[in-house]
Every structure is written in structure tokens, then in C-alpha cells.
Amino acid sequence: MLELAKELSGNEYPGRGIVIGRSANGKYAVTAYFIMGRSSNSRNRVFVTEGEGIRTQAFDPSKLEDPSLIIYAPVRVLGNDTIVTNGDQTDTIYDGMKAGQTFEQSLRCREFEPDGPNFTPRISGIMHVENGEYDYAMSILKSNDGDPSCCNRYTFTYDKPIAGQGHFIHTYMHDGNPLPSFYGEPKKVAIPDDMDAFADMVWENLNADNKVSLFVRFIDIATGEYRTKIFNKNV
């Protein structure tokens, strides 16, 4: 397993990232979602709660330029499922699963973001907690090595997750121009028991100039009850 702190501190610009796993004591389903930004438009955001999930919002509405790829609901809850994504495909998954589709099926109508030359991948996760059982899946939709004529689709499923283990997927391998898309399987990382310490660790190891917001949630697998913590650079 990799140390998430080192993965974050050693990468100036991973972009947006999702971590999903199980706490070391086995009691909690754990997720974290962070956003970063290089442009003033991307940095002009905060996370706000909306229902059982969150959405992005302009910190200073007068400075909002193009909202199309930066204003969305990263987290929504559908029954026993918690959906976490880096774009408006959260709504696509929510609507698809509500209509009886699977997580993977619901994403068939979507592809990477139309922001050439980066063609930012769409990364998504789904956590299912029910009757004391827990499983999760992660997805990435990306261009074919920067060629937008082909969308590569990968889904990774994790049944009966191991206590203390999680997986980390992010949009970019590192900073660059154009930004190089994430490749390979989600990275296996250690997940602790302490939610506050975990949230603080993630936030403190994100690049100080580029980080924007962070969402962390611990869900009690036995009861379904959850705790949430949100960090916003703009306060």
C-alpha cells in the first residue's frame, strides 16, 4: 500500500481526486473528494452541503466566468448508495440507478470532459452500505492517450473491502501542458480509523497554492449513519 500523504505531497497538481476504502477497524466506509484549480475561475469555489450530499458554488459570484465544468454536485445519496464524482455525471449516475441501471451502465452515455487539449477524465465512485455489508466501485472515462476520437472506459469493483485499505484515483498524473491523464488502476492506499486525523492529513498534504476544497465522509457500516467534514480554502 502507498501512503496517501506522500502521494499528495509529492504531486503539485493531481487535479481532482477520489479516495474510497474501509477504516482500519473495519467499522466505517470512507470516502474523500478534493478539487484543485490553476485558473482563477477554478479557484473561485467552495463546497456547500445540499441534502445528504454537497455541491460546488462560486465563492465570489461576481467573478464566476464559465460554470459549465466547475459547478456541479460531487456527492449525492440514493438510498443505500453514496455517489462521488468529479462532475455532473453524479446526476447521470443518480438518475440511471434510480431507473434500474447499474453504476457502469449509467455512465455509458458519458465520456471525458470537452476541455481539449486536456480532455480531463471523468472519475466516479459508488459506495453501497446495507445490512452491515459494504462494497464499492470506481470508474474512469478518459481519452485514448489524448485522442478524443476514442473514449476508454474502466470500472474497478471492490467486494468485501479489506479493513485499512482504500483506493485513490485522480484526474492528472501531474502538472503539465496539456495535463497528462491518470493511467493504471486506482492506487491502493492506507485508511485509518480517525476521521478528523484523516481529513486533516489529506488537506495538509494538498498543494497549498492549488487546493480549493475537500469533502470527507465516514459511514458506519452497521447503522448507515455518517459524519462529514468539509474544508474550503476560500472562507
MARBA-3410 file (N, C-alpha, C, O; in Angstrom, 1 decimal):
235
0.8,-1.2,0.0,0.0,0.0,0.0,0.9,1.2,0.0,2.0,1.3,0.5 ~ 0.3,2.3,-0.6,1.0,3.6,-0.6,0.6,4.4,0.5,-0.5,4.3,1.0 ~ 1.4,5.4,0.9,1.0,6.4,1.9,0.3,7.5,1.2,1.0,8.2,0.3 ~ -0.9,7.8,1.5,-1.7,8.8,0.8,-1.0,10.2,1.0,-1.0,11.0,0.1 ~ -0.5,10.4,2.2,0.2,11.7,2.4,1.3,12.0,1.4,1.5,13.1,0.9
2.1,10.9,1.2,3.3,11.1,0.2,2.8,11.2,-1.2,3.3,12.0,-2.0 ~ 1.7,10.5,-1.6,1.1,10.6,-2.9,0.7,12.0,-3.2,0.8,12.5,-4.3 ~ 0.1,12.7,-2.2,-0.5,14.0,-2.3,0.7,15.1,-2.3,0.7,15.9,-3.1 ~ 1.5,15.0,-1.3,2.5,16.0,-1.1,3.6,15.9,-2.2,4.2,17.0,-2.5 ~ 3.7,14.8,-2.9,4.7,14.7,-4.0,4.1,15.0,-5.3,4.8,14.8,-6.3
2.9,15.5,-5.4,2.3,15.8,-6.7,1.7,17.2,-6.6,0.7,17.4,-5.9 ~ 2.3,18.1,-7.3,1.8,19.5,-7.2,0.4,19.7,-7.8,-0.3,20.6,-7.3 ~ 0.0,18.8,-8.7,-1.3,19.0,-9.3,-1.9,17.7,-9.8,-1.9,17.4,-11.0 ~ -2.5,16.9,-8.8,-3.2,15.7,-9.2,-4.6,16.1,-9.8,-5.3,15.2,-10.3 ~ -5.0,17.4,-9.7,-6.3,17.8,-10.2,-7.4,17.5,-9.2,-7.4,18.1,-8.1
-8.4,16.7,-9.6,-9.5,16.3,-8.7,-9.2,14.8,-8.3,-8.8,14.1,-9.1 ~ -9.6,14.5,-7.1,-9.3,13.1,-6.6,-10.4,12.5,-5.8,-11.0,13.2,-5.0 ~ -10.5,11.2,-5.9,-11.5,10.4,-5.1,-10.7,9.3,-4.3,-9.9,8.6,-4.9 ~ -11.0,9.2,-3.1,-10.5,8.1,-2.2,-11.7,7.4,-1.7,-12.6,8.0,-1.2 ~ -11.7,6.1,-1.8,-12.8,5.2,-1.2,-12.1,4.0,-0.6,-11.2,3.4,-1.2
-12.6,3.6,0.6,-12.0,2.5,1.3,-12.7,2.1,2.6,-13.9,2.5,2.8 ~ -12.0,1.4,3.4,-12.6,0.9,4.7,-11.6,1.3,5.8,-10.4,1.0,5.7 ~ -12.1,1.8,6.9,-11.3,2.2,8.0,-10.6,0.9,8.6,-11.0,-0.2,8.4 ~ -9.5,1.2,9.3,-8.6,0.1,9.8,-9.3,-0.8,10.8,-9.1,-2.0,10.9 ~ -10.3,-0.2,11.5,-11.0,-1.1,12.5,-12.2,-1.8,11.8,-12.9,-2.5,12.5
-12.4,-1.5,10.5,-13.5,-2.2,9.8,-14.9,-1.7,9.9,-15.8,-2.2,9.3 ~ -15.0,-0.6,10.8,-16.3,-0.1,11.1,-16.9,0.9,10.1,-18.1,1.0,10.0 ~ -16.0,1.5,9.3,-16.5,2.6,8.5,-16.2,2.5,7.0,-15.1,2.1,6.6 ~ -17.2,2.9,6.2,-17.0,3.1,4.8,-16.5,4.5,4.7,-17.1,5.4,5.2 ~ -15.4,4.7,4.0,-14.7,6.0,4.0,-14.6,6.6,2.6,-14.2,5.8,1.6
-14.8,7.8,2.4,-14.5,8.5,1.1,-14.0,9.9,1.4,-14.3,10.5,2.3 ~ -13.2,10.3,0.4,-12.7,11.7,0.4,-12.8,12.2,-1.1,-12.4,11.4,-2.0 ~ -13.1,13.4,-1.3,-13.1,14.0,-2.6,-12.5,15.4,-2.5,-13.0,16.2,-1.7 ~ -11.5,15.7,-3.4,-10.9,17.1,-3.3,-10.9,17.7,-4.7,-10.9,16.9,-5.7 ~ -10.9,19.0,-4.8,-10.8,19.7,-6.0,-9.6,20.7,-5.9,-9.3,21.2,-4.8
-8.9,20.9,-7.0,-7.8,21.8,-7.1,-8.1,22.7,-8.3,-9.0,22.5,-9.1 ~ -7.3,23.8,-8.4,-7.5,24.7,-9.6,-6.3,25.5,-9.9,-5.5,25.9,-9.0 ~ -6.0,25.7,-11.2,-4.9,26.6,-11.6,-5.4,27.9,-12.1,-4.7,28.9,-11.9 ~ -6.6,28.0,-12.6,-7.2,29.3,-13.1,-8.0,29.9,-12.0,-8.4,29.3,-11.0 ~ -8.2,31.2,-12.1,-9.0,32.0,-11.1,-10.4,31.5,-11.1,-11.0,31.5,-10.0
-10.9,31.0,-12.2,-12.3,30.5,-12.3,-12.4,29.2,-11.5,-13.4,29.0,-10.7 ~ -11.4,28.3,-11.6,-11.5,27.1,-10.9,-11.2,27.3,-9.4,-11.8,26.5,-8.6 ~ -10.4,28.3,-9.1,-10.1,28.5,-7.6,-11.3,29.3,-6.9,-11.3,29.3,-5.7 ~ -12.2,29.8,-7.7,-13.3,30.6,-7.1,-14.4,29.7,-6.7,-15.6,29.9,-7.2 ~ -14.2,28.7,-5.8,-15.2,27.8,-5.5,-15.1,27.4,-4.0,-14.1,27.5,-3.4
-16.3,26.9,-3.6,-16.4,26.3,-2.2,-17.3,25.1,-2.3,-18.2,25.0,-3.2 ~ -17.2,24.2,-1.4,-18.2,23.1,-1.2,-19.3,23.6,-0.2,-18.9,24.2,0.8 ~ -20.5,23.3,-0.5,-21.6,23.6,0.4,-22.5,22.3,0.4,-22.6,21.6,-0.5 ~ -23.1,22.1,1.6,-24.0,21.0,1.7,-25.3,21.2,0.9,-25.8,22.3,0.8 ~ -25.8,20.1,0.4,-27.1,20.1,-0.3,-27.7,18.7,0.0,-27.3,17.7,-0.6
-28.8,18.7,0.8,-29.4,17.4,1.1,-28.4,16.6,1.9,-27.7,17.1,2.8 ~ -28.2,15.3,1.5,-27.3,14.5,2.1,-25.9,14.5,1.4,-25.0,13.8,1.8 ~ -25.8,15.3,0.4,-24.6,15.5,-0.4,-24.0,16.9,-0.3,-24.3,17.6,0.6 ~ -23.3,17.2,-1.4,-22.7,18.6,-1.5,-22.8,19.0,-2.9,-23.0,18.3,-3.8 ~ -22.5,20.3,-3.1,-22.4,20.9,-4.4,-21.3,21.9,-4.4,-21.0,22.5,-3.3
-20.7,22.2,-5.6,-19.8,23.4,-5.7,-20.6,24.6,-5.9,-21.7,24.6,-6.5 ~ -20.0,25.7,-5.4,-20.6,27.0,-5.5,-19.6,28.1,-5.7,-18.5,28.0,-5.1 ~ -19.8,29.1,-6.5,-18.9,30.2,-6.6,-18.7,30.9,-5.3,-19.7,31.3,-4.7 ~ -17.4,31.1,-4.9,-17.2,31.8,-3.7,-17.5,33.3,-3.8,-18.2,33.9,-3.0 ~ -17.1,33.9,-5.0,-17.5,35.3,-5.3,-18.2,35.2,-6.7,-17.6,35.1,-7.7
-19.6,35.2,-6.6,-20.4,35.1,-7.8,-20.1,36.1,-8.9,-20.2,35.9,-10.1 ~ -19.6,37.3,-8.5,-19.3,38.3,-9.5,-18.0,38.0,-10.3,-17.8,38.6,-11.4 ~ -17.2,37.0,-9.9,-16.0,36.6,-10.6,-16.2,35.3,-11.3,-15.3,34.8,-12.0 ~ -17.4,34.7,-11.3,-17.7,33.5,-12.0,-17.7,33.7,-13.5,-18.4,34.5,-14.0 ~ -16.9,32.9,-14.2,-16.8,33.0,-15.6,-17.6,31.9,-16.3,-18.8,32.1,-16.6
-17.0,30.8,-16.6,-17.7,29.7,-17.2,-18.1,28.6,-16.2,-17.2,28.0,-15.6 ~ -19.4,28.4,-15.8,-19.8,27.5,-14.8,-19.9,26.1,-15.3,-20.1,25.2,-14.5 ~ -19.8,25.8,-16.6,-20.2,24.5,-17.2,-19.4,23.3,-16.6,-20.1,22.3,-16.4 ~ -18.1,23.4,-16.3,-17.4,22.3,-15.8,-17.0,22.4,-14.3,-16.3,21.5,-13.8 ~ -17.4,23.5,-13.7,-16.9,23.7,-12.3,-18.0,23.7,-11.3,-17.8,23.6,-10.1
-19.3,23.9,-11.7,-20.4,24.0,-10.8,-21.2,22.7,-11.0,-21.8,22.5,-12.1 ~ -21.3,21.9,-10.0,-21.9,20.6,-10.1,-22.1,20.0,-8.7,-21.6,20.6,-7.7 ~ -22.8,18.9,-8.5,-22.9,18.2,-7.3,-22.0,17.0,-7.2,-22.3,16.0,-7.9 ~ -20.9,17.1,-6.5,-19.9,16.0,-6.5,-20.5,14.8,-5.7,-20.1,13.6,-6.0 ~ -21.3,15.0,-4.7,-21.8,13.9,-3.9,-23.3,13.9,-3.8,-23.9,15.0,-3.5
-24.0,12.8,-4.1,-25.4,12.6,-3.9,-25.6,11.2,-3.3,-24.8,10.3,-3.5 ~ -26.7,11.1,-2.5,-27.1,9.8,-1.9,-28.4,9.3,-2.5,-29.4,10.1,-2.5 ~ -28.4,8.1,-2.9,-29.6,7.4,-3.4,-29.8,6.1,-2.6,-29.2,5.1,-2.8 ~ -30.7,6.2,-1.6,-31.0,5.1,-0.7,-29.7,4.7,0.0,-29.2,5.5,0.8 ~ -29.2,3.5,-0.2,-28.0,3.0,0.5,-26.7,3.2,-0.3,-25.7,2.7,0.0
-26.9,4.0,-1.4,-25.7,4.3,-2.3,-25.3,5.7,-2.1,-26.1,6.7,-2.2 ~ -24.0,5.9,-2.0,-23.3,7.2,-2.0,-22.5,7.4,-3.2,-21.6,6.6,-3.5 ~ -22.9,8.4,-4.0,-22.2,8.6,-5.3,-21.2,9.8,-5.2,-21.6,10.8,-4.6 ~ -20.0,9.6,-5.7,-19.0,10.6,-5.6,-18.3,10.8,-7.0,-17.8,9.8,-7.5 ~ -18.4,11.9,-7.5,-17.7,12.1,-8.9,-17.1,13.5,-9.0,-17.3,14.4,-8.1
-16.4,13.7,-10.1,-15.7,15.0,-10.3,-16.5,15.9,-11.3,-15.9,16.8,-11.9 ~ -17.8,15.6,-11.5,-18.5,16.4,-12.5,-20.0,16.1,-12.4,-20.5,15.5,-11.5 ~ -20.7,16.6,-13.4,-22.2,16.5,-13.4,-22.6,15.1,-13.7,-23.8,14.8,-13.8 ~ -21.7,14.1,-14.0,-22.1,12.7,-14.1,-22.6,12.2,-12.8,-23.2,11.1,-12.8 ~ -22.5,12.9,-11.7,-23.1,12.5,-10.5,-24.6,12.3,-10.7,-25.2,11.3,-10.3
-25.2,13.3,-11.4,-26.6,13.3,-11.7,-27.0,12.2,-12.7,-28.0,11.6,-12.6 ~ -26.1,11.9,-13.6,-26.3,10.9,-14.6,-26.4,9.5,-13.9,-27.2,8.7,-14.2 ~ -25.4,9.3,-13.0,-25.4,8.0,-12.2,-26.7,7.9,-11.3,-27.3,6.9,-11.3 ~ -27.0,9.0,-10.7,-28.2,9.0,-9.8,-29.4,8.7,-10.6,-30.2,7.8,-10.2 ~ -29.6,9.4,-11.7,-30.8,9.1,-12.5,-30.8,7.7,-13.1,-31.9,7.1,-13.1
-29.7,7.3,-13.6,-29.6,5.9,-14.2,-29.9,4.8,-13.2,-30.6,3.9,-13.5 ~ -29.3,4.9,-12.0,-29.5,3.9,-11.0,-30.9,3.9,-10.4,-31.5,2.9,-10.1 ~ -31.5,5.1,-10.4,-32.9,5.2,-9.9,-33.8,4.6,-10.9,-34.9,4.1,-10.5 ~ -33.4,4.6,-12.2,-34.2,3.9,-13.3,-33.9,2.4,-13.4,-34.5,1.8,-14.3 ~ -33.0,1.9,-12.6,-32.7,0.5,-12.6,-31.4,0.1,-13.3,-31.1,-1.1,-13.4
-30.6,1.1,-13.8,-29.4,0.7,-14.4,-28.3,0.5,-13.3,-28.4,0.9,-12.2 ~ -27.2,-0.2,-13.7,-26.1,-0.3,-12.8,-25.2,1.0,-12.9,-25.4,1.8,-13.7 ~ -24.3,1.0,-12.0,-23.3,2.2,-12.0,-22.6,2.2,-13.3,-22.5,3.3,-13.9 ~ -22.1,1.1,-13.8,-21.4,1.1,-15.1,-22.3,1.5,-16.2,-21.9,2.2,-17.1 ~ -23.5,0.9,-16.3,-24.4,1.2,-17.4,-24.8,2.6,-17.5,-24.9,3.2,-18.5
-25.0,3.3,-16.3,-25.4,4.7,-16.3,-24.4,5.6,-16.9,-24.7,6.7,-17.4 ~ -23.1,5.2,-16.9,-22.0,6.0,-17.4,-21.8,5.8,-18.9,-20.9,6.5,-19.5 ~ -22.5,4.9,-19.5,-22.2,4.6,-20.9,-22.5,5.8,-21.8,-22.0,5.9,-22.9 ~ -23.4,6.7,-21.4,-23.8,7.8,-22.2,-22.8,9.0,-22.0,-23.0,10.1,-22.6 ~ -21.8,8.9,-21.1,-20.9,10.0,-20.8,-19.5,9.6,-21.3,-19.2,8.5,-21.5
-18.7,10.7,-21.4,-17.3,10.4,-21.7,-16.5,11.5,-21.0,-17.0,12.3,-20.2 ~ -15.2,11.6,-21.3,-14.3,12.6,-20.7,-14.8,14.1,-21.0,-15.7,14.3,-21.8 ~ -14.3,15.0,-20.2,-14.7,16.4,-20.4,-14.3,17.0,-21.7,-13.2,16.7,-22.2 ~ -15.1,17.9,-22.3,-14.8,18.5,-23.6,-13.9,19.8,-23.4,-14.2,20.9,-23.8 ~ -12.7,19.6,-22.7,-11.9,20.7,-22.4,-10.5,20.5,-23.1,-9.4,20.7,-22.4
-10.5,20.1,-24.4,-9.2,19.9,-25.1,-8.3,21.1,-24.9,-8.7,22.3,-24.8 ~ -7.0,20.9,-24.9,-6.3,19.6,-25.2,-6.2,18.7,-24.0,-5.6,17.6,-24.1 ~ -6.7,19.1,-22.8,-6.6,18.2,-21.6,-7.5,17.0,-21.7,-7.1,15.9,-21.3 ~ -8.7,17.2,-22.2,-9.7,16.1,-22.2,-9.7,15.4,-20.8,-9.5,14.2,-20.7 ~ -10.0,16.2,-19.8,-10.0,15.7,-18.4,-10.8,14.5,-18.2,-12.0,14.5,-18.6
-10.3,13.5,-17.6,-11.1,12.3,-17.3,-12.2,12.5,-16.4,-12.2,13.4,-15.5 ~ -13.3,11.8,-16.6,-14.4,11.8,-15.6,-14.1,10.6,-14.6,-14.1,9.5,-15.1 ~ -13.9,10.9,-13.4,-13.7,9.9,-12.4,-15.0,9.8,-11.5,-15.5,10.9,-11.1 ~ -15.4,8.6,-11.1,-16.6,8.4,-10.3,-16.4,7.3,-9.4,-15.6,6.4,-9.6 ~ -17.2,7.3,-8.3,-17.2,6.2,-7.3,-18.6,6.0,-6.8,-19.4,6.9,-6.7
-18.9,4.8,-6.4,-20.2,4.4,-5.8,-19.9,3.5,-4.5,-19.1,2.6,-4.6 ~ -20.5,3.9,-3.4,-20.4,3.1,-2.2,-21.7,2.6,-1.8,-22.7,3.3,-1.7 ~ -21.8,1.3,-1.6,-23.1,0.6,-1.2,-23.0,0.1,0.2,-22.1,-0.8,0.5 ~ -23.7,0.6,1.1,-23.7,0.1,2.5,-25.2,-0.3,2.9,-26.1,0.5,2.9 ~ -25.3,-1.6,3.2,-26.6,-2.1,3.5,-26.5,-3.4,4.4,-25.8,-4.3,4.1
-27.3,-3.4,5.4,-27.4,-4.6,6.3,-26.0,-5.1,6.8,-25.8,-6.3,6.9 ~ -25.2,-4.1,7.1,-23.9,-4.4,7.7,-22.9,-4.9,6.7,-21.8,-5.3,7.0 ~ -23.2,-4.8,5.4,-22.3,-5.1,4.3,-21.9,-3.9,3.5,-22.6,-2.9,3.5 ~ -20.7,-4.0,2.9,-20.2,-2.8,2.2,-19.4,-3.2,1.0,-18.6,-4.2,1.0 ~ -19.6,-2.6,-0.2,-18.8,-2.7,-1.3,-18.7,-1.4,-2.1,-19.6,-0.5,-1.8
-17.8,-1.3,-3.0,-17.7,0.0,-3.7,-17.1,-0.3,-5.1,-16.5,-1.3,-5.4 ~ -17.2,0.7,-5.9,-16.7,0.6,-7.3,-16.2,2.0,-7.7,-16.6,3.0,-7.1 ~ -15.2,2.0,-8.6,-14.7,3.3,-9.1,-14.6,3.2,-10.7,-14.5,2.1,-11.2 ~ -14.7,4.4,-11.3,-14.7,4.4,-12.8,-13.9,5.6,-13.3,-13.8,6.6,-12.6 ~ -13.3,5.4,-14.4,-12.6,6.5,-15.1,-13.0,6.4,-16.6,-12.8,5.4,-17.2
-13.4,7.5,-17.1,-13.7,7.7,-18.6,-12.6,8.6,-19.1,-12.6,9.8,-18.7 ~ -11.8,8.2,-20.0,-10.7,9.0,-20.5,-10.5,8.9,-22.0,-10.9,8.0,-22.6 ~ -9.8,9.9,-22.5,-9.5,9.9,-23.9,-8.4,8.8,-24.2,-7.7,8.4,-23.2 ~ -8.3,8.4,-25.4,-7.3,7.4,-25.7,-5.9,8.1,-25.9,-5.5,8.4,-27.0 ~ -5.2,8.2,-24.8,-3.9,8.9,-24.8,-3.9,10.3,-25.4,-3.1,10.6,-26.2
-5.0,11.0,-25.1,-5.1,12.4,-25.7,-5.9,12.5,-27.0,-6.1,13.6,-27.5 ~ -6.2,11.3,-27.5,-7.0,11.3,-28.8,-8.5,11.3,-28.4,-9.0,10.3,-27.9 ~ -9.2,12.4,-28.7,-10.6,12.4,-28.3,-11.6,11.6,-29.2,-12.8,11.6,-28.9 ~ -11.1,11.0,-30.2,-11.9,10.2,-31.1,-12.4,8.9,-30.5,-13.3,8.2,-30.9 ~ -11.7,8.5,-29.4,-12.0,7.3,-28.7,-12.0,7.5,-27.2,-11.1,8.1,-26.6
-13.1,7.0,-26.6,-13.2,7.1,-25.1,-12.9,5.7,-24.5,-13.6,4.8,-24.8 ~ -11.9,5.7,-23.6,-11.6,4.4,-22.9,-12.3,4.4,-21.6,-12.3,5.4,-20.8 ~ -13.0,3.3,-21.3,-13.9,3.2,-20.1,-13.4,2.1,-19.2,-13.2,0.9,-19.6 ~ -13.1,2.4,-17.9,-12.6,1.4,-17.0,-13.4,1.5,-15.7,-13.7,2.5,-15.2 ~ -13.9,0.3,-15.3,-14.6,0.2,-14.0,-13.9,-0.8,-13.1,-13.5,-1.9,-13.5
-13.7,-0.4,-11.8,-13.0,-1.3,-10.9,-13.9,-1.5,-9.7,-14.4,-0.6,-9.1 ~ -14.2,-2.8,-9.4,-15.2,-3.1,-8.3,-14.4,-3.8,-7.2,-13.5,-4.6,-7.4 ~ -14.9,-3.5,-6.0,-14.2,-4.0,-4.8,-15.3,-4.6,-3.8,-16.0,-3.8,-3.2 ~ -15.4,-5.9,-3.8,-16.3,-6.6,-3.0,-15.7,-6.9,-1.6,-14.5,-7.2,-1.5 ~ -16.4,-6.7,-0.6,-15.9,-7.0,0.8,-14.6,-6.4,1.0,-13.6,-7.1,1.3
-14.5,-5.0,1.0,-13.2,-4.3,1.1,-12.5,-4.7,2.4,-13.1,-4.9,3.5 ~ -11.2,-4.8,2.3,-10.3,-5.1,3.4,-10.2,-3.9,4.4,-10.0,-2.8,3.9 ~ -10.3,-4.2,5.7,-10.1,-3.1,6.7,-8.7,-2.5,6.5,-7.7,-3.2,6.4 ~ -8.7,-1.2,6.6,-7.5,-0.4,6.5,-7.0,-0.2,5.1,-5.9,0.5,4.9 ~ -7.7,-0.6,4.1,-7.3,-0.4,2.7,-8.3,0.5,1.9,-9.5,0.4,2.2
-7.8,1.2,1.0,-8.7,2.0,0.1,-8.0,2.2,-1.2,-6.9,1.7,-1.5 ~ -8.7,2.9,-2.1,-8.1,3.2,-3.4,-8.3,4.6,-3.8,-9.3,5.3,-3.5 ~ -7.3,5.2,-4.5,-7.2,6.6,-4.8,-7.1,6.7,-6.3,-6.2,6.1,-6.9 ~ -8.0,7.5,-6.9,-7.9,7.8,-8.3,-8.0,9.3,-8.5,-8.8,10.0,-7.8 ~ -7.3,9.9,-9.5,-7.3,11.3,-9.7,-7.2,11.6,-11.1,-6.9,10.7,-11.9
-7.5,12.8,-11.5,-7.6,13.2,-12.9,-6.3,13.3,-13.7,-6.2,12.8,-14.8 ~ -5.3,13.8,-13.1,-4.0,14.0,-13.8,-2.8,13.3,-13.0,-2.8,13.3,-11.8 ~ -1.9,12.8,-13.8,-0.7,12.2,-13.2,0.1,13.3,-12.5,0.7,13.0,-11.5 ~ 0.2,14.4,-13.1,1.0,15.6,-12.5,0.7,16.8,-13.3,-0.1,16.7,-14.3 ~ 1.3,17.9,-13.0,1.1,19.2,-13.7,1.7,19.0,-15.1,2.6,18.2,-15.3
1.2,19.9,-16.0,1.8,19.8,-17.4,0.9,20.6,-18.3,-0.2,21.1,-17.9 ~ 1.3,20.7,-19.6,0.5,21.4,-20.6,0.7,20.7,-21.9,1.7,20.9,-22.6 ~ -0.3,19.9,-22.4,-1.5,19.6,-21.7,-1.3,18.7,-20.5,-0.3,18.1,-20.3 ~ -2.3,18.7,-19.6,-2.3,17.9,-18.4,-2.4,16.4,-18.7,-3.3,16.0,-19.4 ~ -1.5,15.6,-18.3,-1.5,14.1,-18.6,-2.5,13.4,-17.7,-2.5,13.5,-16.5
-3.4,12.7,-18.4,-4.5,11.9,-17.7,-3.9,10.8,-16.8,-2.9,10.2,-17.1 ~ -4.6,10.5,-15.7,-4.4,9.4,-14.9,-4.4,8.1,-15.7,-5.1,8.0,-16.6 ~ -3.5,7.2,-15.4,-3.5,5.9,-16.0,-3.2,4.8,-15.0,-2.6,5.0,-14.0 ~ -3.6,3.6,-15.4,-3.4,2.4,-14.5,-4.6,2.2,-13.6,-5.6,3.0,-13.6 ~ -4.5,1.3,-12.7,-5.5,1.0,-11.7,-5.5,2.1,-10.6,-4.5,2.7,-10.4
-6.6,2.3,-9.9,-6.6,3.1,-8.7,-5.5,2.7,-7.7,-5.3,1.5,-7.6 ~ -4.9,3.6,-7.1,-3.8,3.3,-6.2,-4.3,2.8,-4.9,-5.2,3.4,-4.3 ~ -3.7,1.7,-4.4,-4.0,1.2,-3.1,-3.4,2.0,-2.0,-2.2,2.2,-2.0 ~ -4.2,2.6,-1.1,-3.7,3.4,0.0,-4.2,3.0,1.3,-5.3,2.3,1.4 ~ -3.5,3.4,2.4,-4.0,3.0,3.8,-5.1,3.9,4.2,-5.0,5.2,4.0
-6.0,3.4,5.0,-7.1,4.2,5.5,-7.2,4.0,7.0,-7.3,2.8,7.5 ~ -7.1,5.1,7.8,-7.0,4.9,9.3,-8.5,4.9,9.9,-9.4,4.9,9.1 ~ -8.5,4.9,11.2,-9.8,5.0,11.9,-10.3,6.4,12.2,-11.5,6.6,12.2 ~ -9.4,7.3,12.4,-9.7,8.6,12.9,-10.1,9.5,11.8,-9.2,9.9,11.0 ~ -11.4,9.9,11.7,-11.8,10.7,10.6,-11.2,12.1,10.6,-10.8,12.6,9.5
-11.1,12.7,11.7,-10.5,14.1,11.8,-9.1,14.1,11.4,-8.6,14.9,10.7 ~ -8.3,13.1,11.9,-6.9,13.0,11.5,-6.7,12.7,10.0,-5.8,13.2,9.4 ~ -7.6,11.8,9.5,-7.5,11.5,8.0,-7.8,12.7,7.2,-7.1,13.0,6.3 ~ -8.9,13.5,7.6,-9.3,14.7,6.8,-8.2,15.7,6.9,-7.8,16.3,5.9 ~ -7.6,15.9,8.1,-6.5,16.9,8.2,-5.3,16.5,7.4,-4.6,17.3,6.8
-5.0,15.2,7.4,-3.8,14.7,6.6,-4.0,15.0,5.1,-3.1,15.5,4.5 ~ -5.2,14.7,4.6,-5.4,15.0,3.2,-5.3,16.4,2.9,-4.6,16.8,1.9 ~ -5.9,17.3,3.6,-5.9,18.7,3.4,-4.5,19.3,3.5,-4.1,20.1,2.7 ~ -3.8,18.9,4.5,-2.5,19.5,4.8,-1.5,19.1,3.7,-0.5,19.8,3.5 ~ -1.7,17.9,3.0,-0.7,17.5,2.0,-1.1,17.8,0.6,-0.3,17.5,-0.3
-2.2,18.5,0.4,-2.5,19.0,-0.9,-1.7,20.3,-1.2,-1.5,21.0,-0.2 ~ -1.3,20.5,-2.4,-0.5,21.7,-2.7,-1.2,23.0,-2.2,-2.4,23.2,-2.6 ~ -0.5,23.8,-1.4,-1.2,25.0,-0.8,-1.7,26.0,-1.8,-2.7,26.6,-1.6 ~ -1.0,26.1,-2.9,-1.4,27.1,-3.9,-2.6,26.6,-4.8,-3.5,27.4,-5.1 ~ -2.7,25.3,-5.0,-3.7,24.8,-5.9,-4.9,24.2,-5.3,-5.9,24.0,-6.0
-4.8,23.8,-4.0,-6.0,23.2,-3.4,-7.2,24.2,-3.3,-6.9,25.4,-3.0 ~ -8.4,23.7,-3.4,-9.6,24.5,-3.3,-10.5,24.0,-2.2,-10.9,24.8,-1.3 ~ -10.9,22.8,-2.3,-11.9,22.2,-1.3,-11.7,20.7,-1.1,-11.2,20.0,-2.0 ~ -12.2,20.2,0.0,-12.1,18.8,0.4,-13.4,18.4,1.1,-13.9,19.1,2.0 ~ -13.9,17.2,0.8,-15.0,16.6,1.4,-14.6,15.2,1.9,-13.9,14.5,1.2
-14.9,14.9,3.2,-14.6,13.6,3.8,-15.8,13.1,4.5,-16.5,13.8,5.2 ~ -16.1,11.8,4.3,-17.3,11.2,5.0,-16.9,9.8,5.5,-16.3,9.0,4.7 ~ -17.3,9.5,6.7,-17.2,8.2,7.3,-18.6,7.7,7.6,-19.4,8.3,8.3 ~ -18.9,6.5,7.0,-20.3,5.9,7.1,-20.2,4.7,8.0,-19.4,3.8,7.7 ~ -20.9,4.6,9.1,-21.0,3.5,9.9,-21.6,2.3,9.2,-22.8,2.4,8.8
-20.9,1.3,8.9,-21.4,0.2,8.1,-22.5,-0.6,8.8,-23.4,-1.1,8.1 ~ -22.5,-0.6,10.1,-23.5,-1.3,10.9,-24.9,-0.6,10.9,-25.9,-1.2,10.8 ~ -24.8,0.8,10.9,-26.0,1.6,11.1,-26.4,2.4,9.9,-27.5,2.9,9.7 ~ -25.4,2.7,9.0,-25.6,3.6,7.9,-25.5,5.1,8.3,-25.6,6.0,7.4 ~ -25.3,5.4,9.6,-25.1,6.8,10.0,-23.8,7.3,9.5,-22.8,6.5,9.4
-23.7,8.6,9.3,-22.4,9.1,8.8,-22.0,10.4,9.4,-22.9,11.2,10.0 ~ -20.7,10.7,9.3,-20.2,12.0,9.7,-19.5,12.6,8.5,-18.9,11.9,7.7 ~ -19.5,13.9,8.4,-18.9,14.6,7.2,-18.1,15.8,7.7,-18.4,16.4,8.7 ~ -17.0,16.0,7.0,-16.1,17.1,7.2,-15.8,17.8,5.9,-15.5,17.1,4.9 ~ -15.9,19.1,5.9,-15.6,19.9,4.7,-14.6,21.0,4.9,-14.6,21.7,6.0
-13.6,21.1,4.0,-12.6,22.1,4.1,-12.8,23.0,2.8,-12.9,22.5,1.7 ~ -12.7,24.3,3.0,-12.7,25.3,1.9,-11.6,26.2,2.1,-11.4,26.8,3.2 ~ -10.7,26.4,1.0,-9.7,27.4,1.1,-10.2,28.8,1.2,-9.7,29.6,1.9 ~ -11.3,29.0,0.4,-12.0,30.3,0.5,-13.0,30.3,1.6,-14.0,29.6,1.6 ~ -12.8,31.1,2.6,-13.7,31.2,3.8,-14.0,32.6,4.1,-14.8,32.9,5.0
END
